[in-house]
Amino acid sequence: MIKALLGPNGAGKSTYLRRLMGLDIGKIDRQMTMVFQEPLLFDLTVKENVALGLRFRQDKAVKEKVGRWLENLGIAHLSARRTLTLSGGEAQKVALARAFVLEPKVLLLDEPFANLDLPAQLELRAKLKKIIHDNRVETIWVTHNKAEALEIADHLMIMIDRKIVQEGPPERVVQSPASEEIAVFLGIENIFHGRVVINDGRSYFENDRIRFEVATEGKADAWAVVHPEDIIISEQPIAKTSARNTIAGTVSDIIKSGLTYRILIKAGEEFKVNITRASADELTLTPGNNVYLTFKATAVHIT
């Protein structure tokens, strides 16, 4: 399992890993190794670097194990090269091979690809994720990169101000952030402050600017999150829909981003909606247009 520890720079993520390492010094029953941002390689050949830990342990299968992990990381052809001649991506593969060759039960990764260019990051990220799962190594992977965390994590932990403030399956954390602070950090949009009230057996989120139905219990102080992808824009109210909420609004801005458009709509609160370019062209949206926003009560996440 990969547990991604995600947080802004200075949140205390690296300190957290070092404490884990310190707590386990001398515990032979729980093998743990760590890979840092910088590969920290000795001025030796690739195979000599990978073999270091095994030689310290006086392992009798050094050649076999080193050869296997050089192959696994795709660097067998570099085995006789001095590490000072390697690229950043090649050097980090050597550091990873040196960690995996020890057959750790727990692997700690401190932003292992932060210093690499994007193509190298993407290649190594996919390769490392597969290796971790194939070898069933419990891993804590520190990163400040949200996209990386969501791609690799089986379990997501959010750290802010040296505290883990929320954790769980990545989809659940993103869909239902536990606080406004977490939602803002994750870049979640359409987050509104108000309260949840009960009227005729139905729940409504409301504040001084807006009111819409939700699927939750009453709450005197609440944050409502409606993800941009969960909102439908139409020029007229949708006649037949199971969605409980239809809100009239006015287009305030249209931001083009590749094949998608981000539509800003003033409807009491300002909503952001992401739609395809084809949908935007079909609707002939321009600033000032009157439109309707439709979304389900169950699409609203209350924290």
N, C-alpha and C positions, 0 to 999 in steps of 0.2 A: 504493500500500500504506500502511496505517496501522499504525505501530508504537506501541503504548501503553506508556508508561513508568510503571509502577505502584509506589508505595511509600508508606510512612507519612510524615506530616509531619516535616520535618527530615531526611529521608533523603538530600538532596542533588540532588533532581530538577531544580529550577530552575537550580541552579548548573551542572548538566550541560548544559542547553540554552544557557545563556549562554556556556559554553566553546565549544560548537559554533558559535555565532554569531561569537565572537571568532576562532576558527580560520579562518573563511571570509571575513573582511573583506578586500576587495581581489581576491577570486577571481571575476572576471567570468563565468567559464565555469560557475559553479555558483550560480545565483540562489537566495537564501534569504531568507525573511521570517519574522517572529515575531509572534504574537498573545498578549497577556498577559491575566491575570485582569481587570484594569481596562482598559477600552477605550482610554484615553489619547488622547482626541479633542481637537481644537482648537475654540475657540469660533467655529466657522464653520458654514455649512450642511452638510447631509449630503453633497451632491454635491461640495462644495469639499473636504471631508475625504477623500473617496474618491479625488479627483483629485490629491491632493498629491504622491504619489510619481511619478506620470506627469509632472507639471509639472516636478519636479526633473530628470527624465530628458529633458525637452523632447520628449516623445512627441507625435507629430502626430495621433494618433487618440484623444485624451483623451475627447471627448464620446461617441464610439461605445463605447469600452471601459467608461467609467463607467456609461453607460446600461445596458449588458448586465449588469454585475454588480449594479447596483441591482435589476434585474429578477430575477436569479438568487437574490438573497437576500430577495426579496419586500419591498423597501423603496423602490421607485420612487416611491410616493405620498408618501414623506417627504423627497424630494430637496431641497426648498426650506426644510425645517425647520432651525432652529438645534439643534446637538447637545445643548445644555443642557436642552432641553425633552423629550428622549427618555427612554423607560423603559430599564431595565437591559438587557432583551433586545434592544430596538431599537438601543441604542448598541453592543452587542456585534456585531450584524449589520453595522453600519457599519464597525467595526474589521475584520471578516472580509472585507467587500467591498474595503476599502482594501488588504488583503493580497493577495487573489486577483487584483485588477485588474493587479498587477505581473507576473502569470503566472510565479510562482516555480516552480523545479524542486523545492525543498524547503521545506516549511512546518513551523514549530515552534509548537506550541500549549501554553502554560503554564496549565493548568487553566482553560480559557477560559470555563467556565460555573459555576465554583465560587461566584460571588456571586449567582447567579440562583435564583429559586424553582424547585421541582421541575417544574411544568408547562412553564415556559420552557426548563428544561434538556432535558426530553424532546423538545420540539419542535425545538430547535436542534441537538441531538445527531443526530437522524435526518436533518435537512436537510444538516448539515455532512458527515456520513459519505457521503451520496449525491454531494454536490458533489466531494468529494475523489476518490472512485472514478471519477466521470464524467470528471473532468479529469486523472486519472492523476498526481496530485501525491504525491510521496513525503512522508509526514507522520510526525512524532514528536509524539505527543499525551501530555502529562504529566497524570497524575491520581492522586489518593489514593482515588478512588471505585472500589471493586472492580466493582460492577455496571456502571458506565460503561465501564471498561476491557474487560470481557468482552463488552460489546455492540458496541463499535466496533473492537476490535483484530483485525487480520489476523495480527499477530505481537505477543506479549506479553513485556515485559521487566520483571523484578522487581528493584527497587533497595532495598537495606537497608544502612544505614551507609555511604552514598556508593559502594557497589559494586553492579554488576549481578550478582546471584547466580544467576539462572536466566533463560533466555529460550527461546522457541519458540512453536509454535501454541498459542493459549489453552487448547484442550481438553487438550493434552498436559501443559502446566504445571499445570493444575488437577488432572488425573487422577493425575499422578506428580510431586509436589513433590520437589525435590532435597534438602531437609533438613527437619528438624522446625520450624526457625525460619520457613521459607517456608510450610509447612503451617499453622502457627499464625496467621501474618499473613493468609493467605487465608481463614481461618475454617474450614478443613477439620477435620472431626470424625472420631472413631474412628481415632485414630492411636496406635499402641502400640509400645513399645520392646522389642527382644529380639534374636533371632538366627534365621537360616534354616539348618536342618539337613537332611541327606539320609538317608532311611531306605527301604530296598528300592526304590531308584530314584525315589522321590517326595520332593518338597521340602515341608518344614513350617516355618512360622513358630511360634516358641515362646518363652515366658518362664515365670516361676514361677506364672503365673495362668491361662494359656490356651495352646492348641495348635490350629492349623488349617493345612490344606493350601494351598500357594501354587504359582504357576507361574513359578519362577525358580531360579537357582543358589544354592548355599550361601553364607552370609554371616555372619561372626562377630558383627558389630554392625549391626543393621538397624532401620529404622522401617517398620511396616506400616500402610497406610491402607486402610480399607474404607469407601467412601462410603455414607451413610445410604440413598440411593436404590437401592443394589445389594443390599440385604438384604431377604429375605422373612420375615415373622412368621407363624407358624402355631401352632395349639393342640396339634397332633400332628405328629410327624415326617412330612415329605412322602415318600410311598412311591416315586413314580417321578419322579426328577429327575436331570439331568446335573450338578447342583451337587455338588461334593466335600465341602462343609462343612455339617454340621448340628450346632448347639450348643444345649444346654439352658440356659435362663436364667429369671430372674424379673423381672416388670415392677416397677420401682422408682418410676416417675413417669410421668404422662401430661400433656403440655403442649399445650393447644389453641391453634392459630394459624390463624384463618380457616377455610379449607376443608381444612386439613391438620392432622394430629396428629403431635407429636414424642413418640416412645415411648422412655423410658430403661429399659434392660434390663441387669441385673447377670448376667453370664455369665462369671465369672472376672474379666474386664475389664468396664467399663461401656460398652455400645454405645448409640448413638443411631440411631433408625430413623424415617424420615418415611413416613407412610402417609396415605391419604385418610380423611376423617371417616366415609365409608360403610364402608370396610374396618375401621376401629376399632369402629364400631357392630356390624358383622357378627361380629367376633371377641369382642364384649362384654368388652373389655379393662378391667381395673381393677388398681391397684397390688396386688402380691402374687400375681397370676396366674402360673402356670408356662407358659412358651411355648418355642418353638424358633425359632432363627435359622438361615436357610439362605442361603448365598451361594457363588458359584463361586470356584474357586481363581484363575481369571484376573481376578476382580474385585478381588483384593488387589494393591495397588501397593506395591512394596518400594523404599525409598530407603536 
